[in-house]
């Protein structure tokens, strides 16, 4: 099966390729223990009793699964709201943004589609790696490393069934990096897919 993918290039200045996240950096690609930390971060920031119909996780950069943004979308008093956490800000006190009402999407149809509810304390983020493994098993290409660029959980109205949308970036086993002057150029591929409650995979076109 040929999966839709797109080839990208990322250029890093060699003298600037250092890590500033530290050993406590919370990542999307981190195994069960790491995802426990990620869930605890969500609970600490947003509260375990918050009920949402969508939660989005975004990595801080390409090929770097460190948490960039976490965005919760939910119904409150019959209106659509969202709230975001920005993990890239140095000031921890500034990382959690204010609640924001969605001014452009308060239609009756949108609200009807947003009736699903998942309590933050009930999040099972081990599904992130499980979904990634489903995709990686179907790749036509050999890869050396992979990183999750984004992961979204959607809650269906009426049934509260969960589906997910995952975007994975991976580097080929050969020819992944090259040195051009003082820059390291990395070739990587990107694949995005939706996985429904039954585990069926639908691959999305890459623009």
C-alpha positions in Angstrom: 0.0 0.0 0.0 1.5 3.4 -1.0 0.9 6.0 1.6 0.5 9.7 0.8 3.7 11.5 2.0 5.7 14.6 1.2 9.4 15.2 1.3 10.7 18.1 3.3 14.1 19.7 3.9 15.1 21.3 7.2 18.3 23.2 7.5 20.1 23.5 10.8 23.1 25.7 11.4 25.6 23.3 12.8 26.9 25.5 15.6 23.3 26.0 16.9 22.2 22.4 17.1 21.9 22.2 20.9 19.2 21.1 23.3 17.7 23.5 25.8 14.7 21.4 26.9 16.5 19.4 29.6 15.7 16.0 31.0 12.2 17.0 32.1 11.0 18.1 28.6 7.6 16.7 27.9 7.4 15.0 24.5 4.7 13.5 22.2 7.0 10.6 21.3 7.9 9.4 24.7 6.4 6.0 25.5 4.0 5.2 28.4 6.0 7.0 31.1 6.4 10.1 29.0 2.7 10.1 28.2 1.9 9.9 31.9 3.9 13.1 32.3 2.0 14.7 29.4 -1.4 13.8 30.9 -0.3 15.2 34.2 0.7 18.4 32.5 -2.7 18.7 30.9 -4.4 18.0 34.2 -2.2 20.5 36.1 -2.8 23.3 33.6 -6.5 22.8 32.7 -7.9 20.9 35.6 -9.0 17.2 35.6 -12.7 18.0 35.6 -12.7 20.0 32.4 -14.9 18.2 29.7 -13.8 18.7 26.1 -14.8 17.6 22.7 -11.4 18.1 21.1 -7.8 18.3 22.3 -4.9 19.1 20.1 -1.2 18.6 20.8 1.5 20.2 18.6 5.2 19.7 18.8 7.5 22.7 19.1 9.2 22.2 15.7 9.8 19.8 12.9 11.5 16.5 14.0 11.3 17.7 17.6 8.4 16.1 19.6 8.8 18.5 22.5 5.4 20.0 23.4 4.7 23.3 21.7 0.9 23.9 22.0 -1.9 22.1 23.8 -5.3 23.4 22.8 -8.6 22.3 24.4 -12.0 23.0 22.7 -15.2 22.7 24.6 -18.8 23.9 25.1 -19.5 26.3 27.9 -22.9 27.9 28.5 -24.0 26.7 25.0 -21.0 28.4 23.3 -17.8 27.1 21.8 -14.6 28.0 23.7 -10.9 27.2 23.5 -7.9 27.5 25.7 -4.3 26.9 24.8 -1.0 26.2 26.6 2.2 27.3 25.0 5.1 25.2 26.2 7.7 27.1 24.3 7.4 30.2 26.5 10.3 30.6 28.9 8.0 32.2 31.6 6.0 29.3 33.0 3.4 31.8 34.4 2.6 33.0 30.9 2.2 29.6 29.3 -1.5 29.1 29.9 -3.6 31.4 27.8 -7.0 32.9 28.7 -10.3 31.2 27.7 -11.4 32.5 24.3 -14.8 32.3 22.8 -14.9 31.2 19.1 -16.4 34.2 17.5 -16.7 32.7 14.0 -18.1 29.3 14.6 -21.1 29.5 16.9 -23.6 28.1 14.3 -26.3 25.6 15.4 -24.7 22.9 13.3 -21.2 23.5 14.8 -22.6 23.3 18.3 -24.5 20.1 17.5 -21.3 18.5 16.3 -19.5 19.6 19.5 -21.6 17.7 22.0 -19.1 15.0 22.7 -17.6 15.0 26.1 -14.3 13.6 27.5 -13.1 14.5 30.9 -9.4 15.5 31.0 -8.8 13.1 33.9 -9.9 10.2 31.7 -7.4 10.9 28.9 -5.5 7.8 27.8 -2.4 9.2 26.0 -0.8 5.8 25.5 -3.0 5.8 22.4 -0.5 8.2 20.8 2.2 5.6 20.5 -0.3 2.9 19.6 -1.7 5.0 16.7 1.9 5.9 15.6 2.8 2.2 15.5 -0.3 1.5 13.3 1.0 4.0 10.7 4.6 3.0 10.9 3.8 -0.6 10.2 2.2 0.4 6.9 5.1 2.6 5.6 6.5 1.7 2.2 9.8 3.3 3.2 12.5 2.2 5.6 13.1 4.8 8.3 15.7 5.5 11.0 13.9 7.8 13.3 10.4 9.3 13.6 8.7 12.1 15.5 5.1 13.0 16.1 4.4 16.5 14.8 0.8 16.7 16.0 -1.9 14.6 17.5 -5.6 15.5 17.9 -8.3 13.6 19.8 -11.9 14.2 18.7 -15.0 13.1 20.7 -18.1 12.1 18.7 -21.5 13.6 19.7 -24.0 11.2 21.3 -21.6 8.2 21.4 -18.5 9.9 22.9 -16.4 7.6 20.7 -12.9 8.8 20.2 -11.1 9.3 16.9 -7.6 10.8 16.3 -5.6 12.6 13.7 -1.9 12.1 13.8 0.9 13.6 11.8 4.3 11.8 11.7 7.6 12.9 10.4 10.3 10.4 9.7 13.8 10.3 8.3 15.0 7.6 5.7 17.6 5.1 6.7 19.9 6.4 3.9 20.6 9.9 2.8 18.8 11.5 5.7 21.4 14.2 6.4 24.1 16.0 4.5 26.6 18.8 5.3 26.4 21.9 3.2 29.0 24.5 4.4 28.2 25.1 8.0 24.7 23.8 7.7 23.2 20.3 8.3 20.4 19.6 5.8 18.0 16.9 6.9 15.6 15.1 4.5 12.4 13.9 6.1 8.9 12.6 5.1 5.6 13.5 6.6 2.4 11.4 6.7 -1.0 12.3 8.2 -3.9 10.0 9.0 -7.2 9.8 10.8 -7.9 6.7 12.9 -11.5 6.1 13.9 -12.8 4.3 17.0 -12.6 0.9 15.2 -9.0 1.4 14.3 -9.6 2.1 10.6 -7.0 4.3 9.0 -7.7 7.1 6.5 -4.7 8.8 5.0 -4.9 12.5 4.3 -3.5 14.3 1.3 -0.4 16.4 2.0 -0.4 19.9 0.5 
